Amino acid sequence: MPTRTRLWDLVRTALAPSALVAEVTVLATIAALAHPSGACLPWSSKSKREAAEQQRQRERLGFGEAHPTPASATRPRSRALDLQQLGRERRAQGPVSLTDLALRDYDGVDASKPIYVALNGSIYDVTAGRHVYGPGGSYHFFAGRDAARAFVTGCFDDDLTPDLRGAEETYMPVDDPAEAISSAERKMRRQRERRAALKQVEQAIEGWASMFRGEGGKPYFKVGEVDRPASWNALLEKLPVKKLCERAQKGRPKRKAEN
């Protein structure tokens, strides 16, 4: 994997002098790709995290100023109505536009902010699922980032990145080198399989996106888009394609015998 210095060189080469003002944004984006764990990015101190957690316990729905919790909020239906009202208010504020780095601030650690999950460039509000996407939740690692690749491969430790290149191999059968088939036939078959696999990736992403849009009954909704430079795809192409993670590799389909 390229070093951070090498990534910076790639960014400077790809950008025109007039666009150098956007270098910080691009660097943050590429750094997130190179270090999905976020180790190279700034995080809140432990004391701030603890304070945020204490604040969360005092707040009614995990956002806004601390205030007493009305008894009605403890009833499931009342809570559902509160979340619906919250969604309407946030949608009325207009679309959200955040860089990948700025998105990190919406991971649920700061209880005064909503929890956002990004998927393939779109940002969704999942604050209603704080118990799942907030600190301590089973899917907290999805919060505050675009981890589109992990939604396809299922590798939550290795693939918390928006880079989908090569993820289609998850759906492609493994070739048998000993198979009696010409190299030309093998190449054509791989091309067909890759096209089909890319469609499966699109379907997988859309399936998750529909849930985050609230179409499956979850009180989630789309709030905006990740702010990325026009050179985003060009910059990605300068990076090596990520290898398929072990879990996805082991789960690839078996090739069926052809008549």
TIGUDREN-177600 format. One record per residue (C-alpha): chain; residue in one letter; x, y, z. Coordinates in pm, whole numbers. Each point is the difference from the previous one (the first is absolute). Layout:
BEGIN
<paza><cadena>A</cadena><residuo>A</residuo><X>X</X><Y>Y</Y><Z>Z</Z></paza>
...
***
This chain:
BEGIN
<paza><cadena>A</cadena><residuo>M</residuo><X>0</X><Y>0</Y><Z>0</Z></paza>
<paza><cadena>A</cadena><residuo>P</residuo><X>141</X><Y>348</Y><Z>-84</Z></paza>
<paza><cadena>A</cadena><residuo>T</residuo><X>137</X><Y>204</Y><Z>288</Z></paza>
<paza><cadena>A</cadena><residuo>R</residuo><X>-169</X><Y>318</Y><Z>109</Z></paza>
<paza><cadena>A</cadena><residuo>T</residuo><X>287</X><Y>196</Y><Z>-160</Z></paza>
<paza><cadena>A</cadena><residuo>R</residuo><X>-53</X><Y>-180</Y><Z>-329</Z></paza>
<paza><cadena>A</cadena><residuo>L</residuo><X>-375</X><Y>65</Y><Z>18</Z></paza>
<paza><cadena>A</cadena><residuo>W</residuo><X>69</X><Y>368</Y><Z>53</Z></paza>
<paza><cadena>A</cadena><residuo>D</residuo><X>224</X><Y>3</Y><Z>-309</Z></paza>
<paza><cadena>A</cadena><residuo>L</residuo><X>-279</X><Y>-161</Y><Z>-203</Z></paza>
<paza><cadena>A</cadena><residuo>V</residuo><X>-244</X><Y>264</Y><Z>117</Z></paza>
<paza><cadena>A</cadena><residuo>R</residuo><X>233</X><Y>287</Y><Z>-88</Z></paza>
<paza><cadena>A</cadena><residuo>T</residuo><X>64</X><Y>-149</Y><Z>-343</Z></paza>
<paza><cadena>A</cadena><residuo>A</residuo><X>-371</X><Y>-51</Y><Z>-76</Z></paza>
<paza><cadena>A</cadena><residuo>L</residuo><X>-112</X><Y>346</Y><Z>106</Z></paza>
<paza><cadena>A</cadena><residuo>A</residuo><X>44</X><Y>316</Y><Z>-206</Z></paza>
<paza><cadena>A</cadena><residuo>P</residuo><X>167</X><Y>297</Y><Z>177</Z></paza>
<paza><cadena>A</cadena><residuo>S</residuo><X>-332</X><Y>182</Y><Z>15</Z></paza>
<paza><cadena>A</cadena><residuo>A</residuo><X>-148</X><Y>-289</Y><Z>196</Z></paza>
<paza><cadena>A</cadena><residuo>L</residuo><X>270</X><Y>-20</Y><Z>268</Z></paza>
<paza><cadena>A</cadena><residuo>V</residuo><X>-239</X><Y>154</Y><Z>251</Z></paza>
<paza><cadena>A</cadena><residuo>A</residuo><X>-182</X><Y>-334</Y><Z>0</Z></paza>
<paza><cadena>A</cadena><residuo>E</residuo><X>311</X><Y>-208</Y><Z>77</Z></paza>
<paza><cadena>A</cadena><residuo>V</residuo><X>-81</X><Y>-38</Y><Z>368</Z></paza>
<paza><cadena>A</cadena><residuo>T</residuo><X>-342</X><Y>-143</Y><Z>-82</Z></paza>
<paza><cadena>A</cadena><residuo>V</residuo><X>141</X><Y>-240</Y><Z>-256</Z></paza>
<paza><cadena>A</cadena><residuo>L</residuo><X>283</X><Y>-110</Y><Z>229</Z></paza>
<paza><cadena>A</cadena><residuo>A</residuo><X>-248</X><Y>-78</Y><Z>275</Z></paza>
<paza><cadena>A</cadena><residuo>T</residuo><X>-205</X><Y>-207</Y><Z>-241</Z></paza>
<paza><cadena>A</cadena><residuo>I</residuo><X>296</X><Y>-199</Y><Z>-130</Z></paza>
<paza><cadena>A</cadena><residuo>A</residuo><X>131</X><Y>-47</Y><Z>353</Z></paza>
<paza><cadena>A</cadena><residuo>A</residuo><X>-331</X><Y>-158</Y><Z>92</Z></paza>
<paza><cadena>A</cadena><residuo>L</residuo><X>44</X><Y>-245</Y><Z>-287</Z></paza>
<paza><cadena>A</cadena><residuo>A</residuo><X>354</X><Y>-89</Y><Z>98</Z></paza>
<paza><cadena>A</cadena><residuo>H</residuo><X>-84</X><Y>-33</Y><Z>369</Z></paza>
<paza><cadena>A</cadena><residuo>P</residuo><X>-363</X><Y>-120</Y><Z>29</Z></paza>
<paza><cadena>A</cadena><residuo>S</residuo><X>39</X><Y>-38</Y><Z>375</Z></paza>
<paza><cadena>A</cadena><residuo>G</residuo><X>45</X><Y>377</Y><Z>26</Z></paza>
<paza><cadena>A</cadena><residuo>A</residuo><X>330</X><Y>-36</Y><Z>187</Z></paza>
<paza><cadena>A</cadena><residuo>C</residuo><X>153</X><Y>292</Y><Z>-189</Z></paza>
<paza><cadena>A</cadena><residuo>L</residuo><X>-293</X><Y>233</Y><Z>62</Z></paza>
<paza><cadena>A</cadena><residuo>P</residuo><X>-61</X><Y>215</Y><Z>309</Z></paza>
<paza><cadena>A</cadena><residuo>W</residuo><X>-240</X><Y>-136</Y><Z>257</Z></paza>
<paza><cadena>A</cadena><residuo>S</residuo><X>-153</X><Y>142</Y><Z>315</Z></paza>
<paza><cadena>A</cadena><residuo>S</residuo><X>189</X><Y>-49</Y><Z>324</Z></paza>
<paza><cadena>A</cadena><residuo>K</residuo><X>-108</X><Y>-264</Y><Z>246</Z></paza>
<paza><cadena>A</cadena><residuo>S</residuo><X>-130</X><Y>264</Y><Z>240</Z></paza>
<paza><cadena>A</cadena><residuo>K</residuo><X>-210</X><Y>154</Y><Z>-276</Z></paza>
<paza><cadena>A</cadena><residuo>R</residuo><X>-143</X><Y>-341</Y><Z>-88</Z></paza>
<paza><cadena>A</cadena><residuo>E</residuo><X>-87</X><Y>-65</Y><Z>363</Z></paza>
<paza><cadena>A</cadena><residuo>A</residuo><X>-164</X><Y>341</Y><Z>30</Z></paza>
<paza><cadena>A</cadena><residuo>A</residuo><X>-198</X><Y>-63</Y><Z>-317</Z></paza>
<paza><cadena>A</cadena><residuo>E</residuo><X>-117</X><Y>-334</Y><Z>135</Z></paza>
<paza><cadena>A</cadena><residuo>Q</residuo><X>-114</X><Y>161</Y><Z>326</Z></paza>
<paza><cadena>A</cadena><residuo>Q</residuo><X>-177</X><Y>270</Y><Z>-196</Z></paza>
<paza><cadena>A</cadena><residuo>R</residuo><X>-173</X><Y>-267</Y><Z>-208</Z></paza>
<paza><cadena>A</cadena><residuo>Q</residuo><X>-143</X><Y>-156</Y><Z>314</Z></paza>
<paza><cadena>A</cadena><residuo>R</residuo><X>-153</X><Y>334</Y><Z>97</Z></paza>
<paza><cadena>A</cadena><residuo>E</residuo><X>-155</X><Y>74</Y><Z>-334</Z></paza>
<paza><cadena>A</cadena><residuo>R</residuo><X>-338</X><Y>-121</Y><Z>-114</Z></paza>
<paza><cadena>A</cadena><residuo>L</residuo><X>81</X><Y>-130</Y><Z>-347</Z></paza>
<paza><cadena>A</cadena><residuo>G</residuo><X>376</X><Y>40</Y><Z>-5</Z></paza>
<paza><cadena>A</cadena><residuo>F</residuo><X>21</X><Y>349</Y><Z>-154</Z></paza>
<paza><cadena>A</cadena><residuo>G</residuo><X>-58</X><Y>365</Y><Z>87</Z></paza>
<paza><cadena>A</cadena><residuo>E</residuo><X>25</X><Y>164</Y><Z>339</Z></paza>
<paza><cadena>A</cadena><residuo>A</residuo><X>-53</X><Y>-202</Y><Z>316</Z></paza>
<paza><cadena>A</cadena><residuo>H</residuo><X>-354</X><Y>14</Y><Z>129</Z></paza>
<paza><cadena>A</cadena><residuo>P</residuo><X>-233</X><Y>-217</Y><Z>209</Z></paza>
<paza><cadena>A</cadena><residuo>T</residuo><X>-150</X><Y>-299</Y><Z>-178</Z></paza>
<paza><cadena>A</cadena><residuo>P</residuo><X>-379</X><Y>16</Y><Z>-4</Z></paza>
<paza><cadena>A</cadena><residuo>A</residuo><X>-175</X><Y>-317</Y><Z>109</Z></paza>
<paza><cadena>A</cadena><residuo>S</residuo><X>-166</X><Y>-30</Y><Z>-340</Z></paza>
<paza><cadena>A</cadena><residuo>A</residuo><X>340</X><Y>-45</Y><Z>-166</Z></paza>
<paza><cadena>A</cadena><residuo>T</residuo><X>38</X><Y>-337</Y><Z>172</Z></paza>
<paza><cadena>A</cadena><residuo>R</residuo><X>-298</X><Y>-139</Y><Z>-191</Z></paza>
<paza><cadena>A</cadena><residuo>P</residuo><X>93</X><Y>-158</Y><Z>-335</Z></paza>
<paza><cadena>A</cadena><residuo>R</residuo><X>-268</X><Y>182</Y><Z>-200</Z></paza>
<paza><cadena>A</cadena><residuo>S</residuo><X>90</X><Y>339</Y><Z>146</Z></paza>
<paza><cadena>A</cadena><residuo>R</residuo><X>366</X><Y>-62</Y><Z>-75</Z></paza>
<paza><cadena>A</cadena><residuo>A</residuo><X>-86</X><Y>-95</Y><Z>-358</Z></paza>
<paza><cadena>A</cadena><residuo>L</residuo><X>-195</X><Y>324</Y><Z>-42</Z></paza>
<paza><cadena>A</cadena><residuo>D</residuo><X>292</X><Y>196</Y><Z>144</Z></paza>
<paza><cadena>A</cadena><residuo>L</residuo><X>239</X><Y>-158</Y><Z>-251</Z></paza>
<paza><cadena>A</cadena><residuo>Q</residuo><X>-237</X><Y>68</Y><Z>-289</Z></paza>
<paza><cadena>A</cadena><residuo>Q</residuo><X>-24</X><Y>365</Y><Z>105</Z></paza>
<paza><cadena>A</cadena><residuo>L</residuo><X>379</X><Y>13</Y><Z>30</Z></paza>
<paza><cadena>A</cadena><residuo>G</residuo><X>33</X><Y>-135</Y><Z>-353</Z></paza>
<paza><cadena>A</cadena><residuo>R</residuo><X>-237</X><Y>262</Y><Z>-137</Z></paza>
<paza><cadena>A</cadena><residuo>E</residuo><X>191</X><Y>279</Y><Z>175</Z></paza>
<paza><cadena>A</cadena><residuo>R</residuo><X>337</X><Y>-116</Y><Z>-126</Z></paza>
<paza><cadena>A</cadena><residuo>R</residuo><X>-121</X><Y>-45</Y><Z>-356</Z></paza>
<paza><cadena>A</cadena><residuo>A</residuo><X>-141</X><Y>354</Y><Z>12</Z></paza>
<paza><cadena>A</cadena><residuo>Q</residuo><X>350</X><Y>130</Y><Z>74</Z></paza>
<paza><cadena>A</cadena><residuo>G</residuo><X>112</X><Y>-89</Y><Z>-351</Z></paza>
<paza><cadena>A</cadena><residuo>P</residuo><X>252</X><Y>-246</Y><Z>-140</Z></paza>
<paza><cadena>A</cadena><residuo>V</residuo><X>323</X><Y>-76</Y><Z>185</Z></paza>
<paza><cadena>A</cadena><residuo>S</residuo><X>338</X><Y>15</Y><Z>-175</Z></paza>
<paza><cadena>A</cadena><residuo>L</residuo><X>302</X><Y>-135</Y><Z>189</Z></paza>
<paza><cadena>A</cadena><residuo>T</residuo><X>348</X><Y>-111</Y><Z>-97</Z></paza>
<paza><cadena>A</cadena><residuo>D</residuo><X>110</X><Y>-348</Y><Z>106</Z></paza>
<paza><cadena>A</cadena><residuo>L</residuo><X>208</X><Y>156</Y><Z>276</Z></paza>
<paza><cadena>A</cadena><residuo>A</residuo><X>-283</X><Y>223</Y><Z>129</Z></paza>
<paza><cadena>A</cadena><residuo>L</residuo><X>-230</X><Y>-301</Y><Z>-3</Z></paza>
<paza><cadena>A</cadena><residuo>R</residuo><X>209</X><Y>-153</Y><Z>278</Z></paza>
<paza><cadena>A</cadena><residuo>D</residuo><X>-152</X><Y>245</Y><Z>247</Z></paza>
<paza><cadena>A</cadena><residuo>Y</residuo><X>-341</X><Y>-165</Y><Z>-43</Z></paza>
<paza><cadena>A</cadena><residuo>D</residuo><X>87</X><Y>-344</Y><Z>141</Z></paza>
<paza><cadena>A</cadena><residuo>G</residuo><X>-217</X><Y>36</Y><Z>309</Z></paza>
<paza><cadena>A</cadena><residuo>V</residuo><X>281</X><Y>77</Y><Z>245</Z></paza>
<paza><cadena>A</cadena><residuo>D</residuo><X>-113</X><Y>362</Y><Z>22</Z></paza>
<paza><cadena>A</cadena><residuo>A</residuo><X>-356</X><Y>-43</Y><Z>123</Z></paza>
<paza><cadena>A</cadena><residuo>S</residuo><X>-95</X><Y>353</Y><Z>-109</Z></paza>
<paza><cadena>A</cadena><residuo>K</residuo><X>30</X><Y>-104</Y><Z>-365</Z></paza>
<paza><cadena>A</cadena><residuo>P</residuo><X>-203</X><Y>-245</Y><Z>-210</Z></paza>
<paza><cadena>A</cadena><residuo>I</residuo><X>150</X><Y>-332</Y><Z>-106</Z></paza>
<paza><cadena>A</cadena><residuo>Y</residuo><X>73</X><Y>-27</Y><Z>-369</Z></paza>
<paza><cadena>A</cadena><residuo>V</residuo><X>85</X><Y>-302</Y><Z>-214</Z></paza>
<paza><cadena>A</cadena><residuo>A</residuo><X>121</X><Y>55</Y><Z>-355</Z></paza>
<paza><cadena>A</cadena><residuo>L</residuo><X>-41</X><Y>-251</Y><Z>-279</Z></paza>
<paza><cadena>A</cadena><residuo>N</residuo><X>153</X><Y>43</Y><Z>-344</Z></paza>
<paza><cadena>A</cadena><residuo>G</residuo><X>6</X><Y>376</Y><Z>36</Z></paza>
<paza><cadena>A</cadena><residuo>S</residuo><X>-346</X><Y>50</Y><Z>155</Z></paza>
<paza><cadena>A</cadena><residuo>I</residuo><X>-45</X><Y>98</Y><Z>366</Z></paza>
<paza><cadena>A</cadena><residuo>Y</residuo><X>-279</X><Y>-141</Y><Z>217</Z></paza>
<paza><cadena>A</cadena><residuo>D</residuo><X>-121</X><Y>96</Y><Z>346</Z></paza>
<paza><cadena>A</cadena><residuo>V</residuo><X>-15</X><Y>-308</Y><Z>224</Z></paza>
<paza><cadena>A</cadena><residuo>T</residuo><X>-32</X><Y>182</Y><Z>331</Z></paza>
<paza><cadena>A</cadena><residuo>A</residuo><X>-315</X><Y>-200</Y><Z>74</Z></paza>
<paza><cadena>A</cadena><residuo>G</residuo><X>221</X><Y>-308</Y><Z>10</Z></paza>
<paza><cadena>A</cadena><residuo>R</residuo><X>243</X><Y>143</Y><Z>256</Z></paza>
<paza><cadena>A</cadena><residuo>H</residuo><X>-4</X><Y>-331</Y><Z>189</Z></paza>
<paza><cadena>A</cadena><residuo>V</residuo><X>134</X><Y>-166</Y><Z>-316</Z></paza>
<paza><cadena>A</cadena><residuo>Y</residuo><X>216</X><Y>269</Y><Z>-163</Z></paza>
<paza><cadena>A</cadena><residuo>G</residuo><X>102</X><Y>199</Y><Z>308</Z></paza>
<paza><cadena>A</cadena><residuo>P</residuo><X>295</X><Y>-73</Y><Z>232</Z></paza>
<paza><cadena>A</cadena><residuo>G</residuo><X>-22</X><Y>-356</Y><Z>126</Z></paza>
<paza><cadena>A</cadena><residuo>G</residuo><X>-243</X><Y>-99</Y><Z>-275</Z></paza>
<paza><cadena>A</cadena><residuo>S</residuo><X>60</X><Y>-306</Y><Z>-214</Z></paza>
<paza><cadena>A</cadena><residuo>Y</residuo><X>35</X><Y>213</Y><Z>-316</Z></paza>
<paza><cadena>A</cadena><residuo>H</residuo><X>173</X><Y>303</Y><Z>146</Z></paza>
<paza><cadena>A</cadena><residuo>F</residuo><X>289</X><Y>-52</Y><Z>-242</Z></paza>
<paza><cadena>A</cadena><residuo>F</residuo><X>-230</X><Y>112</Y><Z>-285</Z></paza>
<paza><cadena>A</cadena><residuo>A</residuo><X>-77</X><Y>334</Y><Z>164</Z></paza>
<paza><cadena>A</cadena><residuo>G</residuo><X>174</X><Y>314</Y><Z>-119</Z></paza>
<paza><cadena>A</cadena><residuo>R</residuo><X>144</X><Y>-152</Y><Z>-316</Z></paza>
<paza><cadena>A</cadena><residuo>D</residuo><X>-72</X><Y>-135</Y><Z>-346</Z></paza>
<paza><cadena>A</cadena><residuo>A</residuo><X>74</X><Y>-374</Y><Z>22</Z></paza>
<paza><cadena>A</cadena><residuo>A</residuo><X>-171</X><Y>-104</Y><Z>-322</Z></paza>
<paza><cadena>A</cadena><residuo>R</residuo><X>251</X><Y>-277</Y><Z>-68</Z></paza>
<paza><cadena>A</cadena><residuo>A</residuo><X>-73</X><Y>-174</Y><Z>333</Z></paza>
<paza><cadena>A</cadena><residuo>F</residuo><X>-372</X><Y>-3</Y><Z>-80</Z></paza>
<paza><cadena>A</cadena><residuo>V</residuo><X>88</X><Y>-212</Y><Z>-305</Z></paza>
<paza><cadena>A</cadena><residuo>T</residuo><X>275</X><Y>-225</Y><Z>132</Z></paza>
<paza><cadena>A</cadena><residuo>G</residuo><X>-112</X><Y>-36</Y><Z>361</Z></paza>
<paza><cadena>A</cadena><residuo>C</residuo><X>356</X><Y>66</Y><Z>121</Z></paza>
<paza><cadena>A</cadena><residuo>F</residuo><X>-62</X><Y>250</Y><Z>277</Z></paza>
<paza><cadena>A</cadena><residuo>D</residuo><X>361</X><Y>2</Y><Z>121</Z></paza>
<paza><cadena>A</cadena><residuo>D</residuo><X>177</X><Y>49</Y><Z>-332</Z></paza>
<paza><cadena>A</cadena><residuo>D</residuo><X>-239</X><Y>172</Y><Z>-239</Z></paza>
<paza><cadena>A</cadena><residuo>L</residuo><X>-126</X><Y>315</Y><Z>173</Z></paza>
<paza><cadena>A</cadena><residuo>T</residuo><X>64</X><Y>206</Y><Z>-311</Z></paza>
<paza><cadena>A</cadena><residuo>P</residuo><X>-210</X><Y>145</Y><Z>-285</Z></paza>
<paza><cadena>A</cadena><residuo>D</residuo><X>232</X><Y>-157</Y><Z>-260</Z></paza>
<paza><cadena>A</cadena><residuo>L</residuo><X>-210</X><Y>-262</Y><Z>-181</Z></paza>
<paza><cadena>A</cadena><residuo>R</residuo><X>258</X><Y>-91</Y><Z>-263</Z></paza>
<paza><cadena>A</cadena><residuo>G</residuo><X>45</X><Y>-377</Y><Z>-8</Z></paza>
<paza><cadena>A</cadena><residuo>A</residuo><X>-285</X><Y>-64</Y><Z>244</Z></paza>
<paza><cadena>A</cadena><residuo>E</residuo><X>-195</X><Y>-168</Y><Z>-282</Z></paza>
<paza><cadena>A</cadena><residuo>E</residuo><X>232</X><Y>-300</Y><Z>31</Z></paza>
<paza><cadena>A</cadena><residuo>T</residuo><X>-206</X><Y>-90</Y><Z>305</Z></paza>
<paza><cadena>A</cadena><residuo>Y</residuo><X>-260</X><Y>-132</Y><Z>-244</Z></paza>
<paza><cadena>A</cadena><residuo>M</residuo><X>236</X><Y>-150</Y><Z>-258</Z></paza>
<paza><cadena>A</cadena><residuo>P</residuo><X>85</X><Y>-373</Y><Z>-6</Z></paza>
<paza><cadena>A</cadena><residuo>V</residuo><X>360</X><Y>-99</Y><Z>60</Z></paza>
<paza><cadena>A</cadena><residuo>D</residuo><X>179</X><Y>-124</Y><Z>-312</Z></paza>
<paza><cadena>A</cadena><residuo>D</residuo><X>146</X><Y>-349</Y><Z>-10</Z></paza>
<paza><cadena>A</cadena><residuo>P</residuo><X>341</X><Y>22</Y><Z>-172</Z></paza>
<paza><cadena>A</cadena><residuo>A</residuo><X>-29</X><Y>-366</Y><Z>-100</Z></paza>
<paza><cadena>A</cadena><residuo>E</residuo><X>-329</X><Y>52</Y><Z>-180</Z></paza>
<paza><cadena>A</cadena><residuo>A</residuo><X>12</X><Y>-104</Y><Z>-365</Z></paza>
<paza><cadena>A</cadena><residuo>I</residuo><X>-84</X><Y>334</Y><Z>-156</Z></paza>
<paza><cadena>A</cadena><residuo>S</residuo><X>193</X><Y>230</Y><Z>-230</Z></paza>
<paza><cadena>A</cadena><residuo>S</residuo><X>137</X><Y>329</Y><Z>128</Z></paza>
<paza><cadena>A</cadena><residuo>A</residuo><X>-227</X><Y>189</Y><Z>-241</Z></paza>
<paza><cadena>A</cadena><residuo>E</residuo><X>-310</X><Y>-182</Y><Z>126</Z></paza>
<paza><cadena>A</cadena><residuo>R</residuo><X>109</X><Y>54</Y><Z>360</Z></paza>
<paza><cadena>A</cadena><residuo>K</residuo><X>45</X><Y>374</Y><Z>-62</Z></paza>
<paza><cadena>A</cadena><residuo>M</residuo><X>-340</X><Y>39</Y><Z>-165</Z></paza>
<paza><cadena>A</cadena><residuo>R</residuo><X>-168</X><Y>-192</Y><Z>281</Z></paza>
<paza><cadena>A</cadena><residuo>R</residuo><X>168</X><Y>217</Y><Z>262</Z></paza>
<paza><cadena>A</cadena><residuo>Q</residuo><X>-119</X><Y>311</Y><Z>-177</Z></paza>
<paza><cadena>A</cadena><residuo>R</residuo><X>-359</X><Y>-129</Y><Z>2</Z></paza>
<paza><cadena>A</cadena><residuo>E</residuo><X>26</X><Y>-97</Y><Z>366</Z></paza>
<paza><cadena>A</cadena><residuo>R</residuo><X>147</X><Y>335</Y><Z>97</Z></paza>
<paza><cadena>A</cadena><residuo>R</residuo><X>-284</X><Y>189</Y><Z>-168</Z></paza>
<paza><cadena>A</cadena><residuo>A</residuo><X>-252</X><Y>-216</Y><Z>184</Z></paza>
<paza><cadena>A</cadena><residuo>A</residuo><X>189</X><Y>44</Y><Z>328</Z></paza>
<paza><cadena>A</cadena><residuo>L</residuo><X>7</X><Y>378</Y><Z>-37</Z></paza>
<paza><cadena>A</cadena><residuo>K</residuo><X>-378</X><Y>-5</Y><Z>-30</Z></paza>
<paza><cadena>A</cadena><residuo>Q</residuo><X>-16</X><Y>-205</Y><Z>321</Z></paza>
<paza><cadena>A</cadena><residuo>V</residuo><X>213</X><Y>262</Y><Z>175</Z></paza>
<paza><cadena>A</cadena><residuo>E</residuo><X>-244</X><Y>269</Y><Z>-114</Z></paza>
<paza><cadena>A</cadena><residuo>Q</residuo><X>-292</X><Y>-208</Y><Z>126</Z></paza>
<paza><cadena>A</cadena><residuo>A</residuo><X>170</X><Y>-57</Y><Z>336</Z></paza>
<paza><cadena>A</cadena><residuo>I</residuo><X>69</X><Y>371</Y><Z>46</Z></paza>
<paza><cadena>A</cadena><residuo>E</residuo><X>-355</X><Y>90</Y><Z>-104</Z></paza>
<paza><cadena>A</cadena><residuo>G</residuo><X>-141</X><Y>-253</Y><Z>245</Z></paza>
<paza><cadena>A</cadena><residuo>W</residuo><X>180</X><Y>165</Y><Z>290</Z></paza>
<paza><cadena>A</cadena><residuo>A</residuo><X>-79</X><Y>348</Y><Z>-133</Z></paza>
<paza><cadena>A</cadena><residuo>S</residuo><X>-371</X><Y>-75</Y><Z>-8</Z></paza>
<paza><cadena>A</cadena><residuo>M</residuo><X>15</X><Y>-101</Y><Z>365</Z></paza>
<paza><cadena>A</cadena><residuo>F</residuo><X>186</X><Y>318</Y><Z>94</Z></paza>
<paza><cadena>A</cadena><residuo>R</residuo><X>-262</X><Y>201</Y><Z>-191</Z></paza>
<paza><cadena>A</cadena><residuo>G</residuo><X>-259</X><Y>-147</Y><Z>235</Z></paza>
<paza><cadena>A</cadena><residuo>E</residuo><X>-173</X><Y>-210</Y><Z>-264</Z></paza>
<paza><cadena>A</cadena><residuo>G</residuo><X>17</X><Y>-312</Y><Z>215</Z></paza>
<paza><cadena>A</cadena><residuo>G</residuo><X>-173</X><Y>161</Y><Z>296</Z></paza>
<paza><cadena>A</cadena><residuo>K</residuo><X>313</X><Y>124</Y><Z>179</Z></paza>
<paza><cadena>A</cadena><residuo>P</residuo><X>-22</X><Y>364</Y><Z>116</Z></paza>
<paza><cadena>A</cadena><residuo>Y</residuo><X>308</X><Y>97</Y><Z>-203</Z></paza>
<paza><cadena>A</cadena><residuo>F</residuo><X>19</X><Y>252</Y><Z>-285</Z></paza>
<paza><cadena>A</cadena><residuo>K</residuo><X>240</X><Y>150</Y><Z>-251</Z></paza>
<paza><cadena>A</cadena><residuo>V</residuo><X>140</X><Y>341</Y><Z>89</Z></paza>
<paza><cadena>A</cadena><residuo>G</residuo><X>257</X><Y>78</Y><Z>-267</Z></paza>
<paza><cadena>A</cadena><residuo>E</residuo><X>316</X><Y>-94</Y><Z>-185</Z></paza>
<paza><cadena>A</cadena><residuo>V</residuo><X>369</X><Y>-41</Y><Z>80</Z></paza>
<paza><cadena>A</cadena><residuo>D</residuo><X>193</X><Y>299</Y><Z>-134</Z></paza>
<paza><cadena>A</cadena><residuo>R</residuo><X>279</X><Y>-134</Y><Z>-221</Z></paza>
<paza><cadena>A</cadena><residuo>P</residuo><X>208</X><Y>175</Y><Z>-269</Z></paza>
<paza><cadena>A</cadena><residuo>A</residuo><X>-67</X><Y>-55</Y><Z>-369</Z></paza>
<paza><cadena>A</cadena><residuo>S</residuo><X>334</X><Y>-179</Y><Z>-19</Z></paza>
<paza><cadena>A</cadena><residuo>W</residuo><X>-112</X><Y>-265</Y><Z>251</Z></paza>
<paza><cadena>A</cadena><residuo>N</residuo><X>-26</X><Y>-288</Y><Z>-247</Z></paza>
<paza><cadena>A</cadena><residuo>A</residuo><X>322</X><Y>99</Y><Z>-173</Z></paza>
<paza><cadena>A</cadena><residuo>L</residuo><X>181</X><Y>-1</Y><Z>332</Z></paza>
<paza><cadena>A</cadena><residuo>L</residuo><X>-138</X><Y>-344</Y><Z>83</Z></paza>
<paza><cadena>A</cadena><residuo>E</residuo><X>136</X><Y>-138</Y><Z>-324</Z></paza>
<paza><cadena>A</cadena><residuo>K</residuo><X>349</X><Y>103</Y><Z>109</Z></paza>
<paza><cadena>A</cadena><residuo>L</residuo><X>-25</X><Y>-228</Y><Z>304</Z></paza>
<paza><cadena>A</cadena><residuo>P</residuo><X>43</X><Y>-377</Y><Z>-15</Z></paza>
<paza><cadena>A</cadena><residuo>V</residuo><X>-323</X><Y>-203</Y><Z>-6</Z></paza>
<paza><cadena>A</cadena><residuo>K</residuo><X>-70</X><Y>-145</Y><Z>343</Z></paza>
<paza><cadena>A</cadena><residuo>K</residuo><X>23</X><Y>-378</Y><Z>20</Z></paza>
<paza><cadena>A</cadena><residuo>L</residuo><X>-314</X><Y>-189</Y><Z>92</Z></paza>
<paza><cadena>A</cadena><residuo>C</residuo><X>-12</X><Y>-61</Y><Z>374</Z></paza>
<paza><cadena>A</cadena><residuo>E</residuo><X>36</X><Y>-352</Y><Z>136</Z></paza>
<paza><cadena>A</cadena><residuo>R</residuo><X>-364</X><Y>-40</Y><Z>96</Z></paza>
<paza><cadena>A</cadena><residuo>A</residuo><X>-128</X><Y>108</Y><Z>-340</Z></paza>
<paza><cadena>A</cadena><residuo>Q</residuo><X>261</X><Y>-212</Y><Z>-176</Z></paza>
<paza><cadena>A</cadena><residuo>K</residuo><X>-107</X><Y>-312</Y><Z>187</Z></paza>
<paza><cadena>A</cadena><residuo>G</residuo><X>-366</X><Y>73</Y><Z>-74</Z></paza>
<paza><cadena>A</cadena><residuo>R</residuo><X>37</X><Y>33</Y><Z>-376</Z></paza>
<paza><cadena>A</cadena><residuo>P</residuo><X>-238</X><Y>-228</Y><Z>-194</Z></paza>
<paza><cadena>A</cadena><residuo>K</residuo><X>111</X><Y>-336</Y><Z>-137</Z></paza>
<paza><cadena>A</cadena><residuo>R</residuo><X>17</X><Y>-24</Y><Z>-373</Z></paza>
<paza><cadena>A</cadena><residuo>K</residuo><X>-266</X><Y>-224</Y><Z>-148</Z></paza>
<paza><cadena>A</cadena><residuo>A</residuo><X>106</X><Y>-253</Y><Z>-259</Z></paza>
<paza><cadena>A</cadena><residuo>E</residuo><X>-81</X><Y>121</Y><Z>-350</Z></paza>
<paza><cadena>A</cadena><residuo>N</residuo><X>-151</X><Y>-240</Y><Z>-252</Z></paza>
***
